[in-house]
Amino acid sequence: MIGDAAHTMSPMSGAGFNDALDDTVAIMDAIKQYPNSIINALSEYQTRRLDVVRQDVLTGQGFNRSFGRL
């Protein structure tokens, strides 16, 4: 899964499309690195992207909450 299927971004952050592109590059690089093992490729993809997108999602959630205080 890549893009919003893997990590739903807040529309307020405007980062969803960017992260989907980064996901695509990461999964393609991982498949090239491990062409004979989809398990290793997916593990590499997860290693490269999970912390990045987790932080993006948390940032977006904080951004959304800040609008509730206005």
mmCIF file of the N, C-alpha and C atoms, coordinates in Angstrom:
data_MODEL
# 
_entry.id   MODEL 
# 
loop_
_atom_site.group_PDB 
_atom_site.id 
_atom_site.type_symbol 
_atom_site.label_atom_id 
_atom_site.label_alt_id 
_atom_site.label_comp_id 
_atom_site.label_asym_id 
_atom_site.label_entity_id 
_atom_site.label_seq_id 
_atom_site.pdbx_PDB_ins_code 
_atom_site.Cartn_x 
_atom_site.Cartn_y 
_atom_site.Cartn_z 
_atom_site.occupancy 
_atom_site.B_iso_or_equiv 
_atom_site.pdbx_formal_charge 
_atom_site.auth_seq_id 
_atom_site.auth_comp_id 
_atom_site.auth_asym_id 
_atom_site.auth_atom_id 
_atom_site.pdbx_PDB_model_num 
ATOM 1   N N  . MET A 1 1  ? 0.836   -1.162  0.000  1.00 0.00 ? 1  MET A N  1 
ATOM 2   C CA . MET A 1 1  ? 0.000   0.000   0.000  1.00 0.00 ? 1  MET A CA 1 
ATOM 3   C C  . MET A 1 1  ? 0.890   1.236   0.000  1.00 0.00 ? 1  MET A C  1 
ATOM 4   N N  . ILE A 1 2  ? 0.477   2.190   -0.787 1.00 0.00 ? 2  ILE A N  1 
ATOM 5   C CA . ILE A 1 2  ? 1.199   3.456   -0.827 1.00 0.00 ? 2  ILE A CA 1 
ATOM 6   C C  . ILE A 1 2  ? 0.192   4.603   -0.755 1.00 0.00 ? 2  ILE A C  1 
ATOM 7   N N  . GLY A 1 3  ? 0.694   5.772   -0.510 1.00 0.00 ? 3  GLY A N  1 
ATOM 8   C CA . GLY A 1 3  ? -0.156  6.956   -0.489 1.00 0.00 ? 3  GLY A CA 1 
ATOM 9   C C  . GLY A 1 3  ? -1.199  6.879   0.604  1.00 0.00 ? 3  GLY A C  1 
ATOM 10  N N  . ASP A 1 4  ? -2.372  7.432   0.339  1.00 0.00 ? 4  ASP A N  1 
ATOM 11  C CA . ASP A 1 4  ? -3.434  7.507   1.348  1.00 0.00 ? 4  ASP A CA 1 
ATOM 12  C C  . ASP A 1 4  ? -3.917  6.128   1.797  1.00 0.00 ? 4  ASP A C  1 
ATOM 13  N N  . ALA A 1 5  ? -3.739  5.117   0.991  1.00 0.00 ? 5  ALA A N  1 
ATOM 14  C CA . ALA A 1 5  ? -4.124  3.777   1.422  1.00 0.00 ? 5  ALA A CA 1 
ATOM 15  C C  . ALA A 1 5  ? -3.257  3.301   2.582  1.00 0.00 ? 5  ALA A C  1 
ATOM 16  N N  . ALA A 1 6  ? -2.032  3.790   2.634  1.00 0.00 ? 6  ALA A N  1 
ATOM 17  C CA . ALA A 1 6  ? -1.106  3.402   3.698  1.00 0.00 ? 6  ALA A CA 1 
ATOM 18  C C  . ALA A 1 6  ? -1.116  4.380   4.859  1.00 0.00 ? 6  ALA A C  1 
ATOM 19  N N  . HIS A 1 7  ? -1.350  5.629   4.578  1.00 0.00 ? 7  HIS A N  1 
ATOM 20  C CA . HIS A 1 7  ? -1.292  6.668   5.612  1.00 0.00 ? 7  HIS A CA 1 
ATOM 21  C C  . HIS A 1 7  ? -2.136  7.845   5.170  1.00 0.00 ? 7  HIS A C  1 
ATOM 22  N N  . THR A 1 8  ? -3.260  7.993   5.833  1.00 0.00 ? 8  THR A N  1 
ATOM 23  C CA . THR A 1 8  ? -4.175  9.070   5.470  1.00 0.00 ? 8  THR A CA 1 
ATOM 24  C C  . THR A 1 8  ? -3.654  10.391  6.016  1.00 0.00 ? 8  THR A C  1 
ATOM 25  N N  . MET A 1 9  ? -3.394  11.305  5.122  1.00 0.00 ? 9  MET A N  1 
ATOM 26  C CA . MET A 1 9  ? -2.899  12.620  5.495  1.00 0.00 ? 9  MET A CA 1 
ATOM 27  C C  . MET A 1 9  ? -4.060  13.578  5.697  1.00 0.00 ? 9  MET A C  1 
ATOM 28  N N  . SER A 1 10 ? -3.854  14.502  6.557  1.00 0.00 ? 10 SER A N  1 
ATOM 29  C CA . SER A 1 10 ? -4.832  15.570  6.712  1.00 0.00 ? 10 SER A CA 1 
ATOM 30  C C  . SER A 1 10 ? -4.829  16.422  5.448  1.00 0.00 ? 10 SER A C  1 
ATOM 31  N N  . PRO A 1 11 ? -5.992  16.741  4.908  1.00 0.00 ? 11 PRO A N  1 
ATOM 32  C CA . PRO A 1 11 ? -6.030  17.629  3.744  1.00 0.00 ? 11 PRO A CA 1 
ATOM 33  C C  . PRO A 1 11 ? -5.447  19.003  4.065  1.00 0.00 ? 11 PRO A C  1 
ATOM 34  N N  . MET A 1 12 ? -5.452  19.355  5.344  1.00 0.00 ? 12 MET A N  1 
ATOM 35  C CA . MET A 1 12 ? -4.923  20.645  5.761  1.00 0.00 ? 12 MET A CA 1 
ATOM 36  C C  . MET A 1 12 ? -3.415  20.733  5.573  1.00 0.00 ? 12 MET A C  1 
ATOM 37  N N  . SER A 1 13 ? -2.727  19.582  5.599  1.00 0.00 ? 13 SER A N  1 
ATOM 38  C CA . SER A 1 13 ? -1.265  19.607  5.497  1.00 0.00 ? 13 SER A CA 1 
ATOM 39  C C  . SER A 1 13 ? -0.782  19.692  4.056  1.00 0.00 ? 13 SER A C  1 
ATOM 40  N N  . GLY A 1 14 ? -1.598  19.226  3.117  1.00 0.00 ? 14 GLY A N  1 
ATOM 41  C CA . GLY A 1 14 ? -1.209  19.257  1.710  1.00 0.00 ? 14 GLY A CA 1 
ATOM 42  C C  . GLY A 1 14 ? -0.046  18.339  1.390  1.00 0.00 ? 14 GLY A C  1 
ATOM 43  N N  . ALA A 1 15 ? 0.200   17.321  2.219  1.00 0.00 ? 15 ALA A N  1 
ATOM 44  C CA . ALA A 1 15 ? 1.366   16.461  2.044  1.00 0.00 ? 15 ALA A CA 1 
ATOM 45  C C  . ALA A 1 15 ? 1.043   15.110  1.425  1.00 0.00 ? 15 ALA A C  1 
ATOM 46  N N  . GLY A 1 16 ? -0.221  14.782  1.250  1.00 0.00 ? 16 GLY A N  1 
ATOM 47  C CA . GLY A 1 16 ? -0.597  13.452  0.776  1.00 0.00 ? 16 GLY A CA 1 
ATOM 48  C C  . GLY A 1 16 ? -0.031  13.092  -0.584 1.00 0.00 ? 16 GLY A C  1 
ATOM 49  N N  . PHE A 1 17 ? -0.147  13.993  -1.540 1.00 0.00 ? 17 PHE A N  1 
ATOM 50  C CA . PHE A 1 17 ? 0.364   13.702  -2.888 1.00 0.00 ? 17 PHE A CA 1 
ATOM 51  C C  . PHE A 1 17 ? 1.878   13.551  -2.866 1.00 0.00 ? 17 PHE A C  1 
ATOM 52  N N  . ASN A 1 18 ? 2.533   14.425  -2.139 1.00 0.00 ? 18 ASN A N  1 
ATOM 53  C CA . ASN A 1 18 ? 3.992   14.351  -2.029 1.00 0.00 ? 18 ASN A CA 1 
ATOM 54  C C  . ASN A 1 18 ? 4.431   13.026  -1.431 1.00 0.00 ? 18 ASN A C  1 
ATOM 55  N N  . ASP A 1 19 ? 3.775   12.619  -0.352 1.00 0.00 ? 19 ASP A N  1 
ATOM 56  C CA . ASP A 1 19 ? 4.140   11.356  0.282  1.00 0.00 ? 19 ASP A CA 1 
ATOM 57  C C  . ASP A 1 19 ? 3.844   10.167  -0.623 1.00 0.00 ? 19 ASP A C  1 
ATOM 58  N N  . ALA A 1 20 ? 2.782   10.242  -1.408 1.00 0.00 ? 20 ALA A N  1 
ATOM 59  C CA . ALA A 1 20 ? 2.479   9.164   -2.354 1.00 0.00 ? 20 ALA A CA 1 
ATOM 60  C C  . ALA A 1 20 ? 3.595   9.030   -3.389 1.00 0.00 ? 20 ALA A C  1 
ATOM 61  N N  . LEU A 1 21 ? 4.117   10.149  -3.851 1.00 0.00 ? 21 LEU A N  1 
ATOM 62  C CA . LEU A 1 21 ? 5.244   10.099  -4.790 1.00 0.00 ? 21 LEU A CA 1 
ATOM 63  C C  . LEU A 1 21 ? 6.482   9.501   -4.128 1.00 0.00 ? 21 LEU A C  1 
ATOM 64  N N  . ASP A 1 22 ? 6.756   9.939   -2.896 1.00 0.00 ? 22 ASP A N  1 
ATOM 65  C CA . ASP A 1 22 ? 7.906   9.394   -2.163 1.00 0.00 ? 22 ASP A CA 1 
ATOM 66  C C  . ASP A 1 22 ? 7.733   7.899   -1.899 1.00 0.00 ? 22 ASP A C  1 
ATOM 67  N N  . ASP A 1 23 ? 6.501   7.471   -1.608 1.00 0.00 ? 23 ASP A N  1 
ATOM 68  C CA . ASP A 1 23 ? 6.219   6.045   -1.428 1.00 0.00 ? 23 ASP A CA 1 
ATOM 69  C C  . ASP A 1 23 ? 6.533   5.264   -2.699 1.00 0.00 ? 23 ASP A C  1 
ATOM 70  N N  . THR A 1 24 ? 6.119   5.815   -3.818 1.00 0.00 ? 24 THR A N  1 
ATOM 71  C CA . THR A 1 24 ? 6.333   5.136   -5.101 1.00 0.00 ? 24 THR A CA 1 
ATOM 72  C C  . THR A 1 24 ? 7.822   4.963   -5.387 1.00 0.00 ? 24 THR A C  1 
ATOM 73  N N  . VAL A 1 25 ? 8.589   6.004   -5.168 1.00 0.00 ? 25 VAL A N  1 
ATOM 74  C CA . VAL A 1 25 ? 10.042  5.923   -5.378 1.00 0.00 ? 25 VAL A CA 1 
ATOM 75  C C  . VAL A 1 25 ? 10.649  4.892   -4.422 1.00 0.00 ? 25 VAL A C  1 
ATOM 76  N N  . ALA A 1 26 ? 10.228  4.925   -3.166 1.00 0.00 ? 26 ALA A N  1 
ATOM 77  C CA . ALA A 1 26 ? 10.779  4.004   -2.169 1.00 0.00 ? 26 ALA A CA 1 
ATOM 78  C C  . ALA A 1 26 ? 10.461  2.550   -2.502 1.00 0.00 ? 26 ALA A C  1 
ATOM 79  N N  . ILE A 1 27 ? 9.229   2.270   -2.935 1.00 0.00 ? 27 ILE A N  1 
ATOM 80  C CA . ILE A 1 27 ? 8.885   0.882   -3.241 1.00 0.00 ? 27 ILE A CA 1 
ATOM 81  C C  . ILE A 1 27 ? 9.600   0.402   -4.501 1.00 0.00 ? 27 ILE A C  1 
ATOM 82  N N  . MET A 1 28 ? 9.738   1.286   -5.480 1.00 0.00 ? 28 MET A N  1 
ATOM 83  C CA . MET A 1 28 ? 10.474  0.898   -6.694 1.00 0.00 ? 28 MET A CA 1 
ATOM 84  C C  . MET A 1 28 ? 11.952  0.642   -6.395 1.00 0.00 ? 28 MET A C  1 
ATOM 85  N N  . ASP A 1 29 ? 12.549  1.495   -5.575 1.00 0.00 ? 29 ASP A N  1 
ATOM 86  C CA . ASP A 1 29 ? 13.948  1.287   -5.179 1.00 0.00 ? 29 ASP A CA 1 
ATOM 87  C C  . ASP A 1 29 ? 14.112  -0.018  -4.412 1.00 0.00 ? 29 ASP A C  1 
ATOM 88  N N  . ALA A 1 30 ? 13.169  -0.310  -3.518 1.00 0.00 ? 30 ALA A N  1 
ATOM 89  C CA . ALA A 1 30 ? 13.246  -1.541  -2.735 1.00 0.00 ? 30 ALA A CA 1 
ATOM 90  C C  . ALA A 1 30 ? 13.109  -2.777  -3.625 1.00 0.00 ? 30 ALA A C  1 
ATOM 91  N N  . ILE A 1 31 ? 12.223  -2.710  -4.603 1.00 0.00 ? 31 ILE A N  1 
ATOM 92  C CA . ILE A 1 31 ? 12.055  -3.838  -5.533 1.00 0.00 ? 31 ILE A CA 1 
ATOM 93  C C  . ILE A 1 31 ? 13.319  -4.030  -6.369 1.00 0.00 ? 31 ILE A C  1 
ATOM 94  N N  . LYS A 1 32 ? 13.939  -2.935  -6.780 1.00 0.00 ? 32 LYS A N  1 
ATOM 95  C CA . LYS A 1 32 ? 15.207  -3.036  -7.524 1.00 0.00 ? 32 LYS A CA 1 
ATOM 96  C C  . LYS A 1 32 ? 16.303  -3.628  -6.650 1.00 0.00 ? 32 LYS A C  1 
ATOM 97  N N  . GLN A 1 33 ? 16.309  -3.269  -5.363 1.00 0.00 ? 33 GLN A N  1 
ATOM 98  C CA . GLN A 1 33 ? 17.324  -3.762  -4.439 1.00 0.00 ? 33 GLN A CA 1 
ATOM 99  C C  . GLN A 1 33 ? 17.138  -5.250  -4.148 1.00 0.00 ? 33 GLN A C  1 
ATOM 100 N N  . TYR A 1 34 ? 15.888  -5.699  -4.094 1.00 0.00 ? 34 TYR A N  1 
ATOM 101 C CA . TYR A 1 34 ? 15.565  -7.099  -3.785 1.00 0.00 ? 34 TYR A CA 1 
ATOM 102 C C  . TYR A 1 34 ? 14.631  -7.666  -4.855 1.00 0.00 ? 34 TYR A C  1 
ATOM 103 N N  . PRO A 1 35 ? 15.119  -7.810  -6.083 1.00 0.00 ? 35 PRO A N  1 
ATOM 104 C CA . PRO A 1 35 ? 14.228  -8.238  -7.170 1.00 0.00 ? 35 PRO A CA 1 
ATOM 105 C C  . PRO A 1 35 ? 13.698  -9.671  -7.027 1.00 0.00 ? 35 PRO A C  1 
ATOM 106 N N  . ASN A 1 36 ? 14.362  -10.477 -6.225 1.00 0.00 ? 36 ASN A N  1 
ATOM 107 C CA . ASN A 1 36 ? 13.938  -11.869 -6.085 1.00 0.00 ? 36 ASN A CA 1 
ATOM 108 C C  . ASN A 1 36 ? 13.231  -12.165 -4.769 1.00 0.00 ? 36 ASN A C  1 
ATOM 109 N N  . SER A 1 37 ? 12.931  -11.122 -4.005 1.00 0.00 ? 37 SER A N  1 
ATOM 110 C CA . SER A 1 37 ? 12.277  -11.339 -2.718 1.00 0.00 ? 37 SER A CA 1 
ATOM 111 C C  . SER A 1 37 ? 11.331  -10.190 -2.400 1.00 0.00 ? 37 SER A C  1 
ATOM 112 N N  . ILE A 1 38 ? 10.054  -10.421 -2.641 1.00 0.00 ? 38 ILE A N  1 
ATOM 113 C CA . ILE A 1 38 ? 9.070   -9.381  -2.350 1.00 0.00 ? 38 ILE A CA 1 
ATOM 114 C C  . ILE A 1 38 ? 9.001   -9.112  -0.855 1.00 0.00 ? 38 ILE A C  1 
ATOM 115 N N  . ILE A 1 39 ? 9.231   -10.126 -0.031 1.00 0.00 ? 39 ILE A N  1 
ATOM 116 C CA . ILE A 1 39 ? 9.214   -9.932  1.424  1.00 0.00 ? 39 ILE A CA 1 
ATOM 117 C C  . ILE A 1 39 ? 10.322  -8.978  1.849  1.00 0.00 ? 39 ILE A C  1 
ATOM 118 N N  . ASN A 1 40 ? 11.527  -9.175  1.324  1.00 0.00 ? 40 ASN A N  1 
ATOM 119 C CA . ASN A 1 40 ? 12.635  -8.274  1.650  1.00 0.00 ? 40 ASN A CA 1 
ATOM 120 C C  . ASN A 1 40 ? 12.390  -6.877  1.088  1.00 0.00 ? 40 ASN A C  1 
ATOM 121 N N  . ALA A 1 41 ? 11.818  -6.810  -0.096 1.00 0.00 ? 41 ALA A N  1 
ATOM 122 C CA . ALA A 1 41 ? 11.537  -5.505  -0.704 1.00 0.00 ? 41 ALA A CA 1 
ATOM 123 C C  . ALA A 1 41 ? 10.511  -4.734  0.134  1.00 0.00 ? 41 ALA A C  1 
ATOM 124 N N  . LEU A 1 42 ? 9.465   -5.405  0.558  1.00 0.00 ? 42 LEU A N  1 
ATOM 125 C CA . LEU A 1 42 ? 8.447   -4.738  1.376  1.00 0.00 ? 42 LEU A CA 1 
ATOM 126 C C  . LEU A 1 42 ? 8.996   -4.341  2.744  1.00 0.00 ? 42 LEU A C  1 
ATOM 127 N N  . SER A 1 43 ? 9.854   -5.160  3.286  1.00 0.00 ? 43 SER A N  1 
ATOM 128 C CA . SER A 1 43 ? 10.487  -4.829  4.563  1.00 0.00 ? 43 SER A CA 1 
ATOM 129 C C  . SER A 1 43 ? 11.368  -3.589  4.421  1.00 0.00 ? 43 SER A C  1 
ATOM 130 N N  . GLU A 1 44 ? 12.121  -3.516  3.342  1.00 0.00 ? 44 GLU A N  1 
ATOM 131 C CA . GLU A 1 44 ? 12.964  -2.349  3.070  1.00 0.00 ? 44 GLU A CA 1 
ATOM 132 C C  . GLU A 1 44 ? 12.107  -1.102  2.875  1.00 0.00 ? 44 GLU A C  1 
ATOM 133 N N  . TYR A 1 45 ? 11.038  -1.242  2.138  1.00 0.00 ? 45 TYR A N  1 
ATOM 134 C CA . TYR A 1 45 ? 10.106  -0.123  1.928  1.00 0.00 ? 45 TYR A CA 1 
ATOM 135 C C  . TYR A 1 45 ? 9.572   0.377   3.266  1.00 0.00 ? 45 TYR A C  1 
ATOM 136 N N  . GLN A 1 46 ? 9.138   -0.547  4.110  1.00 0.00 ? 46 GLN A N  1 
ATOM 137 C CA . GLN A 1 46 ? 8.623   -0.159  5.422  1.00 0.00 ? 46 GLN A CA 1 
ATOM 138 C C  . GLN A 1 46 ? 9.693   0.540   6.244  1.00 0.00 ? 46 GLN A C  1 
ATOM 139 N N  . THR A 1 47 ? 10.894  0.013   6.226  1.00 0.00 ? 47 THR A N  1 
ATOM 140 C CA . THR A 1 47 ? 11.994  0.625   6.976  1.00 0.00 ? 47 THR A CA 1 
ATOM 141 C C  . THR A 1 47 ? 12.243  2.051   6.518  1.00 0.00 ? 47 THR A C  1 
ATOM 142 N N  . ARG A 1 48 ? 12.184  2.268   5.216  1.00 0.00 ? 48 ARG A N  1 
ATOM 143 C CA . ARG A 1 48 ? 12.466  3.599   4.677  1.00 0.00 ? 48 ARG A CA 1 
ATOM 144 C C  . ARG A 1 48 ? 11.346  4.598   4.908  1.00 0.00 ? 48 ARG A C  1 
ATOM 145 N N  . ARG A 1 49 ? 10.105  4.147   4.950  1.00 0.00 ? 49 ARG A N  1 
ATOM 146 C CA . ARG A 1 49 ? 8.984   5.090   4.937  1.00 0.00 ? 49 ARG A CA 1 
ATOM 147 C C  . ARG A 1 49 ? 8.207   5.217   6.243  1.00 0.00 ? 49 ARG A C  1 
ATOM 148 N N  . LEU A 1 50 ? 8.193   4.196   7.077  1.00 0.00 ? 50 LEU A N  1 
ATOM 149 C CA . LEU A 1 50 ? 7.286   4.196   8.224  1.00 0.00 ? 50 LEU A CA 1 
ATOM 150 C C  . LEU A 1 50 ? 7.490   5.385   9.160  1.00 0.00 ? 50 LEU A C  1 
ATOM 151 N N  . ASP A 1 51 ? 8.709   5.631   9.583  1.00 0.00 ? 51 ASP A N  1 
ATOM 152 C CA . ASP A 1 51 ? 8.936   6.741   10.515 1.00 0.00 ? 51 ASP A CA 1 
ATOM 153 C C  . ASP A 1 51 ? 8.625   8.094   9.883  1.00 0.00 ? 51 ASP A C  1 
ATOM 154 N N  . VAL A 1 52 ? 8.952   8.227   8.607  1.00 0.00 ? 52 VAL A N  1 
ATOM 155 C CA . VAL A 1 52 ? 8.711   9.492   7.898  1.00 0.00 ? 52 VAL A CA 1 
ATOM 156 C C  . VAL A 1 52 ? 7.218   9.796   7.832  1.00 0.00 ? 52 VAL A C  1 
ATOM 157 N N  . VAL A 1 53 ? 6.442   8.833   7.379  1.00 0.00 ? 53 VAL A N  1 
ATOM 158 C CA . VAL A 1 53 ? 5.007   9.096   7.228  1.00 0.00 ? 53 VAL A CA 1 
ATOM 159 C C  . VAL A 1 53 ? 4.290   9.145   8.571  1.00 0.00 ? 53 VAL A C  1 
ATOM 160 N N  . ARG A 1 54 ? 4.787   8.387   9.540  1.00 0.00 ? 54 ARG A N  1 
ATOM 161 C CA . ARG A 1 54 ? 4.199   8.471   10.879 1.00 0.00 ? 54 ARG A CA 1 
ATOM 162 C C  . ARG A 1 54 ? 4.326   9.904   11.399 1.00 0.00 ? 54 ARG A C  1 
ATOM 163 N N  . GLN A 1 55 ? 5.496   10.497  11.220 1.00 0.00 ? 55 GLN A N  1 
ATOM 164 C CA . GLN A 1 55 ? 5.697   11.872  11.664 1.00 0.00 ? 55 GLN A CA 1 
ATOM 165 C C  . GLN A 1 55 ? 4.813   12.841  10.880 1.00 0.00 ? 55 GLN A C  1 
ATOM 166 N N  . ASP A 1 56 ? 4.682   12.617  9.581  1.00 0.00 ? 56 ASP A N  1 
ATOM 167 C CA . ASP A 1 56 ? 3.815   13.473  8.763  1.00 0.00 ? 56 ASP A CA 1 
ATOM 168 C C  . ASP A 1 56 ? 2.367   13.418  9.233  1.00 0.00 ? 56 ASP A C  1 
ATOM 169 N N  . VAL A 1 57 ? 1.890   12.224  9.555  1.00 0.00 ? 57 VAL A N  1 
ATOM 170 C CA . VAL A 1 57 ? 0.514   12.071  10.017 1.00 0.00 ? 57 VAL A CA 1 
ATOM 171 C C  . VAL A 1 57 ? 0.326   12.779  11.355 1.00 0.00 ? 57 VAL A C  1 
ATOM 172 N N  . LEU A 1 58 ? 1.272   12.598  12.272 1.00 0.00 ? 58 LEU A N  1 
ATOM 173 C CA . LEU A 1 58 ? 1.168   13.265  13.572 1.00 0.00 ? 58 LEU A CA 1 
ATOM 174 C C  . LEU A 1 58 ? 1.212   14.782  13.433 1.00 0.00 ? 58 LEU A C  1 
ATOM 175 N N  . THR A 1 59 ? 2.045   15.273  12.544 1.00 0.00 ? 59 THR A N  1 
ATOM 176 C CA . THR A 1 59 ? 2.119   16.712  12.297 1.00 0.00 ? 59 THR A CA 1 
ATOM 177 C C  . THR A 1 59 ? 0.785   17.225  11.759 1.00 0.00 ? 59 THR A C  1 
ATOM 178 N N  . GLY A 1 60 ? 0.203   16.487  10.824 1.00 0.00 ? 60 GLY A N  1 
ATOM 179 C CA . GLY A 1 60 ? -1.094  16.871  10.265 1.00 0.00 ? 60 GLY A CA 1 
ATOM 180 C C  . GLY A 1 60 ? -2.183  16.876  11.312 1.00 0.00 ? 60 GLY A C  1 
ATOM 181 N N  . GLN A 1 61 ? -2.156  15.892  12.210 1.00 0.00 ? 61 GLN A N  1 
ATOM 182 C CA . GLN A 1 61 ? -3.151  15.847  13.276 1.00 0.00 ? 61 GLN A CA 1 
ATOM 183 C C  . GLN A 1 61 ? -3.014  17.067  14.189 1.00 0.00 ? 61 GLN A C  1 
ATOM 184 N N  . GLY A 1 62 ? -1.790  17.430  14.512 1.00 0.00 ? 62 GLY A N  1 
ATOM 185 C CA . GLY A 1 62 ? -1.563  18.622  15.327 1.00 0.00 ? 62 GLY A CA 1 
ATOM 186 C C  . GLY A 1 62 ? -2.035  19.882  14.632 1.00 0.00 ? 62 GLY A C  1 
ATOM 187 N N  . PHE A 1 63 ? -1.806  19.936  13.329 1.00 0.00 ? 63 PHE A N  1 
ATOM 188 C CA . PHE A 1 63 ? -2.245  21.076  12.530 1.00 0.00 ? 63 PHE A CA 1 
ATOM 189 C C  . PHE A 1 63 ? -3.770  21.184  12.565 1.00 0.00 ? 63 PHE A C  1 
ATOM 190 N N  . ASN A 1 64 ? -4.448  20.042  12.420 1.00 0.00 ? 64 ASN A N  1 
ATOM 191 C CA . ASN A 1 64 ? -5.920  20.028  12.476 1.00 0.00 ? 64 ASN A CA 1 
ATOM 192 C C  . ASN A 1 64 ? -6.421  20.500  13.838 1.00 0.00 ? 64 ASN A C  1 
ATOM 193 N N  . ARG A 1 65 ? -5.795  20.023  14.906 1.00 0.00 ? 65 ARG A N  1 
ATOM 194 C CA . ARG A 1 65 ? -6.219  20.423  16.246 1.00 0.00 ? 65 ARG A CA 1 
ATOM 195 C C  . ARG A 1 65 ? -6.042  21.923  16.460 1.00 0.00 ? 65 ARG A C  1 
ATOM 196 N N  . SER A 1 66 ? -5.020  22.497  15.860 1.00 0.00 ? 66 SER A N  1 
ATOM 197 C CA . SER A 1 66 ? -4.772  23.933  16.049 1.00 0.00 ? 66 SER A CA 1 
ATOM 198 C C  . SER A 1 66 ? -5.922  24.766  15.476 1.00 0.00 ? 66 SER A C  1 
ATOM 199 N N  . PHE A 1 67 ? -6.614  24.265  14.458 1.00 0.00 ? 67 PHE A N  1 
ATOM 200 C CA . PHE A 1 67 ? -7.743  24.987  13.890 1.00 0.00 ? 67 PHE A CA 1 
ATOM 201 C C  . PHE A 1 67 ? -8.951  24.959  14.820 1.00 0.00 ? 67 PHE A C  1 
ATOM 202 N N  . GLY A 1 68 ? -9.033  23.942  15.655 1.00 0.00 ? 68 GLY A N  1 
ATOM 203 C CA . GLY A 1 68 ? -10.134 23.843  16.600 1.00 0.00 ? 68 GLY A CA 1 
ATOM 204 C C  . GLY A 1 68 ? -10.016 24.867  17.721 1.00 0.00 ? 68 GLY A C  1 
ATOM 205 N N  . ARG A 1 69 ? -8.845  25.434  17.894 1.00 0.00 ? 69 ARG A N  1 
ATOM 206 C CA . ARG A 1 69 ? -8.623  26.398  18.972 1.00 0.00 ? 69 ARG A CA 1 
ATOM 207 C C  . ARG A 1 69 ? -8.825  27.846  18.528 1.00 0.00 ? 69 ARG A C  1 
ATOM 208 N N  . LEU A 1 70 ? -9.060  28.050  17.249 1.00 0.00 ? 70 LEU A N  1 
ATOM 209 C CA . LEU A 1 70 ? -9.207  29.417  16.755 1.00 0.00 ? 70 LEU A CA 1 
ATOM 210 C C  . LEU A 1 70 ? -10.537 30.025  17.113 1.00 0.00 ? 70 LEU A C  1 
# 
